Amino acid sequence: MPLLKDEFARAAVLPSGYFNKIFTDTLPQPHPVRFPSKEEIDSSFFRNDTVPLKATAPLKNDTTPRLKNDTVPRPVIKRMADSVPPLPVVDSLFLPDSSVMADSVLIAEADTVPVKLSKDSLSAPVYYKAQDSIVMLVKKKEFRLYNKADVKYEQTQLTGNTMVFNQSTGILTSRMGVDTAGKPVEKPVLNDGTTSSEMDSVQYNFNSGKAMIFQTRAQYGEGYVNSTKVKKQPDNTVFGFRNGYTTCNLDTPHFAFRARKIKVIPNKLIVSGPANLEIEGIPTPLFIPFAIFPISHGQRTGLLPPSYVVNQQKGIGLENGGYYFGLGEYLDLTVRADVYSYGSWGMTLSPTYRKRYKYNGGFNIAFSNSRFGDPEVKSEFTTSKDFRVTWSHSMDGKARPGTNFGASVNFGTSSYNQFNVTNAATRMNNMMYSSINYSKSWAGKPYNLTLALGHDQNTSTRQVNIKFPDGSFTVNTLYPFQKKEMVGTPKWYEKIGISYSGLLRNNISFADSTFGKPAMFDKMQSGIQHQVPISLSIPVLRNLTLTPSISYTEKWYLKQQVVSFDQATETYDTTFNSGFYRSSAMSTSASLATAIYGMYAFKNKNSKVQAIRHVMRPNIGMSYTPDLASKDYYLLQINKEGKMQRYSYYDNSPFGPSNPETFAGITFGLDNNLEMKVKSDKDTSGVKKIKLLDGFGFSGSYNLVADSFRLSPISLNARTNLFDKVNVSAGGTINPYQVDSFGLPVDRYMWQGDKFSVGRLTNANIAISTSFQSQDKKSKEKEQLKEDLADQEETPDAQLEEQRRQAELMRTNPGEYVDFDIPWRLDLSYSLNYSRARTVDRLRDTTIFTQYLGFSGDFSLTPKWKIIMTSGFDFRLKQISYTTLTISRDLHCWQMSINLVPFGSYRQFSITINPKAGILRDLRINRTRQFFDL
């Protein structure tokens, strides 16, 4: 009979020496068994078939249980306790029943004789299975597995088409199969617990752990090693002969580094001798004397290879070469440098620090020396020494509840971006901002403290503003007349609330050329502001609320600024008086607010539109502000004719001057909301709400005690979101007064003229934006990935820092981070600004319209070609704005990006080709041409 023919066979290999004992067993032999001849075994092996066992006729009166359709008896076997010491003695011609587990101890009923283990016994069981059949050769101490064979010994697993194991030598041989078309199938795969290797054939020694592998392909991290012949050592070290290293996962890779000899140290690195780069099977002229490919995980100190570039202004160069210092769990340092053939150079220091569940952050300190032109021609030679410092710090909110510290710093010389940055977004932004904040709140207390440092810098005007130290201390609203235990409806006086806000501010405004010099500190202004508001909320009617309030503000300054006009030079001189100065202000107000609802329902029940609802939210208030700041102002001569204008001693102070005029008047405003109900089969209620206008309204004030111009300009605003796709916002200002022939306001309303008019529209603006994109082919997978990340309780600080760096790389090199799963995407924005003013000679009005249309998007020419474009059009100047064009090509294991800036002062063209794998990311080919309009 065929032994377990067409079944999935599995068993544990019996100890060596068992085959010699089997026929001296004391079990009764019901009939003799004849083994197949050597010729039969060999011929059946090459036919990939099993060997039938032949037996004589059964004995008389034999009641031994038998297998179905089998003349060979099967011994009665039962499971015993694992603590039974005797070793199992079972006829090796029969496999244990599938119901018997591998860790169970098996014994025959009639035998309790212990068995000696031979010297070639293995240290652990070998588990094996095959889909077609398993054949055991007792005399040769071999077993053979056919079709999808699988053998596991300790941490090593080997799968293949056919396998032969010799227990005497401990060598397991596995070979691939061949289908009817002659193509290889079921190649052996060896997995040692750390790496997985695919091969044509393998010989593995269970005793020594060594292996000889032929035509293998092993994966180490992001890379693959193809070798003609490999020797594997017991410590999993690999020595390869005629090898190729690649990051392409195809059987025939697009590229590879070919080396005669190679050594692989698991979880550390791959080392080779001289190697040649081969592309599409064709050797290239690029040779390297040796190669080291790290495959270790975690922090490792080592070299960072540079990238070869060609820059039109700086010459041939090597960029981003350096060294990485792994300084432990909490700190590391990256040092990179750029060197160019025309003399330019740059250096960047990037230390990062972290402490799990506490904080993380990093610095980036860059220095550069840029040289352009020929030093022999002074008129054409320029040089610039620049620096830039960035710092980011974030604190885990759970580290110290109630306390938070964060930093986002970005400052440097104004010309750094001009000579050292090629990305369009950074070049177009001429502002740098920095902020460092510390905040603390006390549990169970109404106190809050905030300390900050702020910085803003205009790289065009080279003006720098610094706020330091900047702090605030606030006390949340307290209700001093409120009972500790509220019972029933509170009295009106119990709703009186009082709070406090104190601000500390220091301002320095200077030109970047005076940084660190005494002139910088001479312009420092300091001040403290105290503000105590008292409020009360009283419900007058069901939908009407009265809110009276009173607020007192006091400002303390250490300097007064006095500006004087120099008659001879027609310039202004500024002097500062040091001392302690105070400025006060007070205001009282009372306001009423409510909401009015209106609904119009359509009578036709079959109409698509069911109803339109209009909500109005009017507010009106009375306010009074006395004049407490007249002493803070003086008259300043502004020209030779002696014209005077009022100025304040605190015009450039941190909190500015207080209002010198008395105001007692009315404030008013109105906000509207418009919605529509339509029938919808998709909604369970049968109707759907659509917002026509999220809000539109106006606001203004009227001063009852002013001698003229009592009505303020009226401010208009509107906003909506159409179809959940188009965002619209608009605003404007209407001046209600007439003007004379010189454009000066006259105390006469516009509607009092010959023609009725509500006022003059002095300025207006409207902005529209929308975004469209095609369906993402892998949207479900990406959403699932986002959900999985959101479900994680904590994201390691190092991972957050890596995400931040990756986002920065995506902004800098958009062509290298393209989502080919979205066929097309389009973002549109339109803005229109209107302003009406008087010409300089004040003889006529001038109207200025500014229109800008911006668009950005991408589309796929083919599944592997993507075009990305960002541009716009200025209708006033009739010019195309700063335009960037990127063409990206997916080359499977490589990628190509072409970046083009065709217009403007910073025209640029660059092409980059580099592998996708992170381990070979610095192996890039780059060609850049820049055209500075200096």
TATA-V167319 format. One line per field, one symbol per residue. psi: psi as a letter, one per 30 degrees, with the letter a starting at -180 (. if undefined). burial: b if it has 9 or more other C-alpha atoms within 8 Angstrom, else e. A space follows every 10 residues. Layout:
psi->???
burial->???
This chain:
psi->kkjhkgljkk lkklkkfeef fefgkgkkje llkkllleee eeeeefghll kkkkllllll hjgkkllkhk fklklkklkl kffkeklkjk kffkklkffk lfgkkklleg kgklkkklfg klfllkklll edlkkkjeef hlkkkkjhkk kkjbgkkkla ekkkkjfefg kkkklllkaf ggkklhkkkk jgfelkkkle lkjkjeefgl kkkkiljkkj bflkjkkekk kkleggkkjl kilkklgkgl ejlflljkke kkkkjkgdlk klaklkkkkh gkklfjkkfl kjjkglkakk klkjklkklj keefaklkkg kbkkjjgaff klkkkllkkl fgfkllkkki kllljkgdll alljjkkljk kkakffjeff kkkkkllkkk kkklkkffei kfkkklkjkj lalfgefeff kfkeeeefjg kkkkkkkkkk kkkglgkkkk klklkkkjfe fgkkkkjklk lkklklkkif gklejkkakl leffgkkklk kkkkkkkkkl kffgkflefe ffgkkllkkk kjkklkkjje aegkkkjllk kkkkkklfkk kkklkjeefh lkkklkkkak kkklkkkklk lkklkkkkkj kkejffkeke lkkkkkilkk lklkjljgge fgllkkkflf fgkkkkllfg egleflllkg kkkjakkllk klkklkklkk ffkffflkkk kekekkalla lkjffkflhe klkkkklkkl jkggejkkkl llkkkfllla fggkkkikle fgaekkkflk jelllkkkkl kkllkkfhee eeeeeeeeef fkekkkeeee eeeeeeeeee eeifffikjf fjelkkkkkk kkkkkkakle fgfllkkkkj kkjkklallj elffkkkkkk alkjfefhlk akkkkkkkkj hdfllkkkkk jflafikkkk kkkllekefg ffilkkkkkk jki.
burial->eebbeeebbb bbeebbbbbe bbeeeeeeee beeeebeeeb beebbeeebb bebbbeeeee eeeeebbeee bebbbeeebb eeeeebbebb eeeeeeeeee eeebbbbbee beeebebeeb ebeebbbbbb bbbbbbeeee bbbbbbbbbb bbbeebbbbb bbbbbbbeeb bbbbbbbbee eeebbbbbbb bbeebbbbbb bbbbbbeebb bbbbbbbbbb ebbbbbbbbb bbbeebbbbb bbbbbbbbee eebbbbbbbb bbbbbbebbb bbbbbbbbbe eeebeebeeb beeebbeeeb eeebebbbbb bbbbbbbbbb bbbbbbeeee bbbbbbbbbb bbbbbbbbbb bbbbbebbbb bbbbbbbbbb bbbeeeeeeb beebebbbbb bbbbbbeeee ebbbbbbbbb bbbbbbbeee beeeebbeeb ebbbbbbbbb bbeeebbbbb bbbbbbbbbe ebbbbbbbbb bbbbbebebe ebeeeeeeeb eeebbbbbbb bbbbbbbbbb bbebeeeeeb eebbbbbbbb bbbbbbbbbe eeebbbbbbb bbbbbbbbbb bbbbbbeeeb eeeeeeeeee bebbbbbbbb bbbbbeeeee ebeeeeeebb bbbbbbbbbb bbbbbbbbbe ebbbebbbbe eeeeeebbbb bebbeebbbb ebbbbbbbbb bbbbbbbbbe eeeeebbbeb bbbbbbbbbb bbbbbbeeeb bbbbbbbbbb bbeeebbbbb bbbbbbbbbe eebeeeeebb beeeeeeebb bbbbbbbbbb beeeeeeeee eeeeeeeeee eeeeeebeeb beeeeeeebb eebbbbeeeb ebbbbbbbbb bbbbbbebbe ebbbbeeebb bbbbbbbbbb eeebbbbbbb bbbbbeeeeb bbbbbbbbbb eebbbbbbbb bbbeebbbbb bbbbbbbeeb bbebbbbbbb beee
